[in-house]
Amino acid sequence: MKIRPLADRILVKREEPSETVRGGIIIPDTAKEKPQEAKVVAVGPGKVDDQGNRVPLEVKKGDRILMGKYAGTEVKIDGEEHLIMREDDVLAVID
């Protein structure tokens, strides 16, 4: 399935952290927090400003980002969990 976000929205896939912590303890799924790191899968064309000009997004496909814990809307695409969110919800790009 092909998805193309509109305006200033981006499609991201959360990057799951490793299952064990430093001490070797395995954390159950119910105790895990949602990861705040994600990889950008697709981006929209950008927002239109007051003069009618399109402002391109700062993030691009393939970027790793930091986002808020509860940002975006969860969607299931081809059986995998993704998020659709606005670029404003992105906190930082990881280099």
C-alpha positions in Angstrom: 0.0 0.0 0.0 1.3 3.5 -0.9 0.7 6.3 1.5 1.4 10.0 0.7 1.0 12.4 3.6 -0.7 15.7 2.9 0.5 19.3 3.7 3.0 19.4 6.6 2.3 15.8 7.8 4.9 13.0 7.9 4.6 9.2 8.2 7.0 7.7 10.7 7.7 4.2 12.1 8.8 3.9 15.7 12.1 2.3 16.4 11.8 -0.3 19.1 14.4 -0.2 21.8 16.3 -3.4 22.7 14.4 -6.0 24.8 17.0 -6.2 27.6 18.5 -3.5 29.8 22.0 -3.2 31.0 21.6 -5.6 33.9 20.2 -8.3 31.6 16.6 -7.9 32.8 13.9 -8.4 30.2 11.1 -5.8 30.4 7.6 -7.1 29.6 5.5 -5.3 27.0 3.0 -4.0 29.5 5.7 -2.1 31.4 7.4 -0.5 28.4 7.1 3.1 27.5 6.4 4.1 23.9 9.7 4.9 22.1 10.4 8.5 21.3 12.7 7.7 18.4 11.3 7.1 14.9 12.4 6.9 11.3 10.6 9.1 8.7 9.0 6.9 6.0 7.3 9.6 3.9 6.8 13.3 4.0 4.1 15.6 2.6 4.8 18.5 0.1 4.7 21.2 2.8 2.4 23.8 4.2 1.0 26.7 2.1 1.7 30.1 3.6 -0.5 33.3 3.5 0.8 34.3 0.1 0.1 30.9 -1.4 3.7 29.8 -1.5 4.5 26.2 -0.5 7.0 26.0 2.5 8.9 22.7 2.2 9.4 20.5 5.3 12.7 20.4 7.2 12.6 16.7 7.7 13.1 14.3 4.8 12.5 10.6 4.1 15.1 8.4 6.0 15.7 10.9 8.9 15.7 9.6 12.4 13.7 11.9 14.7 12.8 12.5 18.3 9.1 13.1 19.0 6.7 13.5 21.9 5.4 10.3 23.6 1.8 10.9 22.6 2.3 12.7 19.3 0.6 11.7 16.1 -2.2 9.3 15.1 -1.5 5.6 15.0 -2.3 3.8 11.7 -1.6 0.2 10.6 -0.1 -0.1 7.1 0.5 -3.6 5.7 0.3 -5.0 9.2 2.9 -2.7 10.7 2.2 0.2 13.1 3.1 3.7 11.9 2.3 7.2 13.0 1.0 10.2 11.0 2.0 13.4 12.6 2.6 17.1 11.9 6.1 18.4 11.5 5.4 20.6 14.5 5.4 17.5 16.7 9.0 16.7 15.8 11.3 17.7 18.6 14.7 17.1 16.9 16.5 15.3 14.0 19.1 12.8 15.1 22.4 13.1 13.0 
